[in-house]
């Protein structure tokens, strides 16, 4: 056999079966993960696979098992929005990929930038090119999740979905987290506590505003509110509106670290010192909080664990197992210099 031929040569399943001294059917069952094989035969097949360097043909295997061993992680925001926060989505991707890799599965990353990409992703997933989908949406109103569930594609989303969608989701306790932040501000003696809420198209944005309102009402205070869209620019603009409405405000809870970064910029430009004049608390505990000036007190949400939990859920769904319809992870306050 010439060198090029040797480089292109791939051992066959028949050769694995002969080396192991079993039938091709038995070798196939072992290679495809079936546990309904005698332990001794299974060991012989696995040894033959290792000795020959056999790699299953993915396309042929999927015809037998009806599985591709790959899962799509779909980011439903544009690429610009997805990566404007340098921590949240990359960390979510890391958590998903770690869990899938540990299960011997492949992650396929899809970013939904347009109607064209939505149609392409929908066709790809409906055609069975992956075994399931994990949908990451900042807005909670993506048009994909309900469609996939209706088509019978195993699907899990991050964040509580807006409206009623029959899909499992993984979220952080947003209302509780917001209440922790506002309570910290009030108990530290702040009198006029405002908020810059996130997009009200997002369940997370709605829930964090709800938590603020509950805590403010319980303390008999007047709500002072502006609404942003989770971008740095909207945080800066929201802070400017709040200062114009109530120049004497002395604290603000901001529904994301990215918006809080914009709010800090506006406060500096207006001559307010943080936390001396205005205390600031964010939400997410991303790298932007760690490196803010001053370092940002914020509500930590376990982004890596959210990704891992989403992956475990979709793997169970694809295996035909029942899953919890909602997994809500605890939020905690991380105290730094800004409040």
C-alpha positions in Angstrom: 0.0 0.0 0.0 1.5 3.4 -1.0 2.0 6.2 1.5 -1.1 8.2 0.2 -3.2 5.1 0.3 -2.1 4.3 3.8 -2.9 7.8 5.0 -6.4 7.5 3.5 -7.1 4.0 4.8 -9.8 3.6 7.4 -10.4 0.4 9.2 -13.9 -1.1 8.7 -16.4 -2.4 11.1 -16.0 -5.8 9.6 -12.3 -5.8 10.5 -13.2 -4.8 14.1 -15.6 -7.7 14.3 -13.0 -10.1 12.9 -10.4 -8.9 15.4 -12.8 -9.2 18.3 -14.1 -12.5 17.2 -17.7 -11.4 17.1 -20.4 -10.8 14.5 -20.6 -7.5 12.7 -24.0 -6.9 14.3 -22.5 -7.3 17.8 -19.6 -5.0 16.9 -22.1 -2.5 15.6 -24.2 -2.6 18.8 -21.1 -1.9 20.9 -19.8 0.9 18.7 -23.3 2.5 18.8 -23.4 2.5 22.6 -25.7 -0.3 23.3 -25.3 -1.9 26.7 -27.2 -5.1 25.6 -24.0 -6.9 24.9 -22.1 -9.5 27.0 -19.4 -7.7 29.0 -16.6 -9.9 27.7 -17.7 -9.3 24.0 -18.0 -5.6 24.7 -14.5 -5.5 26.1 -13.1 -7.4 23.1 -14.8 -5.0 20.6 -13.6 -1.9 22.4 -10.1 -3.3 22.5 -10.2 -4.1 18.7 -11.5 -0.5 18.1 -8.5 0.9 20.0 -6.0 -1.4 18.3 -7.2 -0.7 14.8 -7.9 3.0 15.3 -11.4 2.5 14.1 -13.5 5.7 13.8 -17.3 5.2 13.2 -18.6 6.7 10.0 -20.9 9.5 11.4 -23.3 9.5 8.5 -23.7 5.7 8.5 -24.0 5.6 12.3 -26.8 8.2 12.3 -28.8 6.1 9.8 -28.7 3.2 12.3 -29.2 5.1 15.5 -31.2 8.0 14.2 -28.8 10.2 16.2 -26.2 12.7 15.1 -24.6 13.2 18.5 -24.6 16.9 18.0 -26.7 19.7 19.5 -27.3 23.3 18.3 -26.7 26.2 20.6 -28.7 29.0 19.0 -28.0 32.6 19.9 -31.1 34.5 18.9 -29.6 38.0 19.2 -27.5 39.6 16.4 -23.7 38.9 16.6 -23.2 42.5 17.7 -25.6 42.2 20.6 -24.5 38.8 21.5 -20.9 39.7 22.0 -21.3 43.3 23.2 -21.1 41.9 26.7 -17.8 40.0 26.7 -18.8 37.6 29.5 -22.4 36.5 29.5 -22.8 34.6 26.2 -19.2 33.4 26.0 -19.6 31.9 29.5 -22.9 30.3 28.6 -21.3 28.8 25.5 -18.5 27.4 27.7 -20.9 25.8 30.1 -23.0 24.2 27.3 -19.9 22.9 25.5 -18.3 21.5 28.7 -21.4 19.4 29.5 -21.9 18.2 26.0 -18.3 17.3 25.6 -18.4 15.3 28.8 -21.3 13.3 27.3 -19.4 12.7 24.1 -21.6 15.1 22.1 -20.8 17.9 19.7 -22.0 21.5 20.0 -22.9 23.4 16.8 -23.1 27.2 17.3 -25.7 29.1 15.4 -26.2 32.9 15.5 -29.5 34.2 14.3 -28.7 37.5 12.7 -31.7 37.9 10.3 -34.9 36.4 8.9 -32.7 34.5 6.4 -30.6 32.9 9.2 -33.8 32.1 11.2 -35.2 30.3 8.2 -31.9 28.4 7.6 -31.6 27.4 11.2 -35.2 26.2 11.3 -34.7 24.1 8.2 -31.5 22.6 9.5 -32.9 21.7 12.9 -36.2 20.4 11.4 -34.3 18.2 9.0 -32.7 16.3 11.9 -29.1 17.5 11.5 -28.9 17.8 15.3 -30.5 15.8 18.1 -31.7 18.9 20.0 -31.4 22.6 20.4 -30.5 25.0 23.2 -31.9 28.5 22.6 -30.2 31.4 24.3 -32.3 34.6 24.0 -31.8 37.9 25.8 -35.2 39.2 24.7 -37.3 36.1 25.5 -39.4 36.7 22.4 -37.5 34.7 19.8 -39.7 33.2 17.1 -37.7 29.9 17.0 -38.4 28.0 20.2 -42.1 27.5 19.9 -41.7 26.4 16.3 -39.0 23.8 17.3 -41.2 22.4 20.1 -44.1 22.1 17.8 -42.0 20.1 15.4 -41.0 17.8 18.1 -37.3 18.9 18.3 -36.0 18.5 21.9 -35.4 22.1 23.0 -34.4 24.0 26.2 -34.1 27.8 26.6 -32.3 30.0 29.0 -34.4 32.5 30.9 -38.1 32.3 31.6 -39.9 32.5 28.3 -42.3 35.4 27.7 -45.9 34.2 27.2 -46.7 30.5 27.3 -44.3 28.2 25.5 -44.3 24.5 26.2 -40.6 24.3 26.6 -38.3 23.6 29.6 -36.1 26.5 30.7 -33.2 27.4 33.0 -33.2 30.7 34.8 -31.8 32.6 37.7 -34.1 33.9 40.5 -34.4 37.4 39.0 -37.0 38.8 41.4 -35.1 37.6 44.4 -31.9 39.0 43.1 -33.3 42.4 42.4 -34.8 42.5 45.9 -31.4 41.7 47.4 -29.9 44.6 45.6 -32.6 47.1 46.5 -32.6 45.9 50.1 -28.8 46.5 50.3 -29.2 50.1 49.1 -32.1 50.9 51.5 -30.5 49.2 54.5 -27.3 51.2 53.9 -29.3 54.4 54.5 -30.0 55.5 50.9 -33.2 57.5 50.7 -34.0 57.9 47.0 -33.4 54.6 45.2 -33.9 54.5 41.5 -33.7 51.7 38.9 -32.7 51.4 35.3 -34.7 48.4 34.2 -33.9 46.1 31.3 -36.0 45.5 28.2 -39.6 44.8 29.1 -39.8 42.4 26.1 -37.5 40.2 28.2 -38.9 38.1 31.1 -35.6 38.8 33.0 -36.1 42.5 32.5 -39.7 42.3 33.7 -38.8 40.2 36.7 -35.9 42.4 37.8 -38.2 45.5 37.7 -40.8 43.5 39.6 -38.3 42.8 42.3 -37.3 46.4 42.6 -41.0 47.5 42.8 -41.8 45.0 45.5 -38.9 46.0 47.7 -39.5 49.8 47.2 -43.2 49.4 48.0 -42.5 47.3 51.1 -40.4 50.1 52.4 -42.9 52.8 51.6 -40.7 54.6 49.1 -41.5 56.2 45.8 -40.3 54.3 42.7 -38.0 56.2 40.3 -37.7 54.3 37.1 -36.1 54.4 33.7 -36.1 51.6 31.1 -33.2 50.5 29.0 -32.5 47.6 26.6 -29.5 45.9 28.3 -27.0 47.9 26.3 -24.3 50.2 27.7 -25.7 53.2 25.8 -29.2 52.7 27.3 -27.7 52.6 30.8 -26.0 55.9 30.2 -29.2 57.5 28.7 -31.3 56.0 31.5 -29.0 57.5 34.2 -29.2 60.9 32.5 -33.0 60.7 32.6 -33.1 59.7 36.2 -30.8 62.6 37.2 -33.0 65.0 35.3 -36.1 63.7 37.0 -34.6 63.6 40.5 -31.2 65.3 40.9 -31.2 64.3 44.6 -31.3 60.5 44.0 -28.6 58.7 46.0 -28.7 55.1 44.7 -29.6 53.2 41.6 -30.2 49.5 40.9 -29.3 48.7 37.3 -30.7 45.5 35.7 -27.4 44.5 34.0 -23.7 45.1 34.5 -23.4 46.4 30.9 -26.1 49.1 31.6 -24.5 49.8 34.9 -21.2 50.5 33.1 -23.0 53.2 31.1 -24.7 54.6 34.2 -21.2 55.0 35.9 -20.0 56.9 32.9 -23.0 59.3 33.1 -22.5 59.8 36.9 -18.8 60.6 36.4 -19.7 63.2 33.7 -22.3 64.8 36.0 -19.8 65.1 38.8 -21.4 62.5 41.1 -19.0 60.3 43.1 -19.7 56.6 43.4 -20.6 55.5 46.1 -20.3 58.8 48.1 -23.0 60.6 46.2 -24.8 57.8 44.4 -24.5 54.1 45.2 -24.8 51.7 42.2 -25.6 48.0 42.0 -25.7 45.9 38.8 -26.9 42.5 37.9 -25.0 39.5 36.3 -21.5 39.6 37.9 -19.7 39.7 34.6 -16.1 40.8 34.0 -17.5 44.3 33.4 -18.4 44.4 37.1 -15.0 43.2 38.2 -13.1 45.8 36.2 -15.5 48.8 36.7 -14.2 51.9 38.4 -15.2 51.6 41.2 -15.6 47.8 41.2 -19.3 47.1 40.9 -21.5 45.6 43.6 -23.8 43.3 41.6 -26.1 40.3 41.7 -24.3 37.2 40.7 -26.0 34.7 38.4 -24.3 31.4 37.8 -23.9 31.7 34.0 -21.6 28.6 33.7 -24.1 26.5 35.7 -27.0 27.8 33.6 -25.2 26.6 30.4 -24.4 23.2 32.0 -27.9 22.7 33.3 -29.4 23.6 29.9 -27.1 20.9 28.3 -28.1 18.3 30.8 -31.8 19.0 30.3 -31.6 18.8 26.5 -29.7 15.5 26.7 -32.4 14.0 28.9 -35.1 15.3 26.5 -33.3 13.7 23.5 -33.1 10.4 25.4 -36.8 10.5 26.0 -36.6 11.2 29.7 -38.8 13.6 31.6 -37.2 16.9 32.8 -38.3 19.7 35.2 -40.2 22.3 33.2 -38.3 25.1 35.0 -35.0 25.0 36.8 -34.4 28.3 38.7 -30.9 28.8 40.2 -30.3 31.0 43.2 -29.0 34.6 42.9 -26.6 36.1 45.4 -25.3 39.6 46.1 -21.6 40.3 45.6 -20.5 43.4 47.5 -17.7 45.5 46.1 -16.9 49.2 46.1 -19.9 50.8 44.3 -22.5 50.2 47.1 
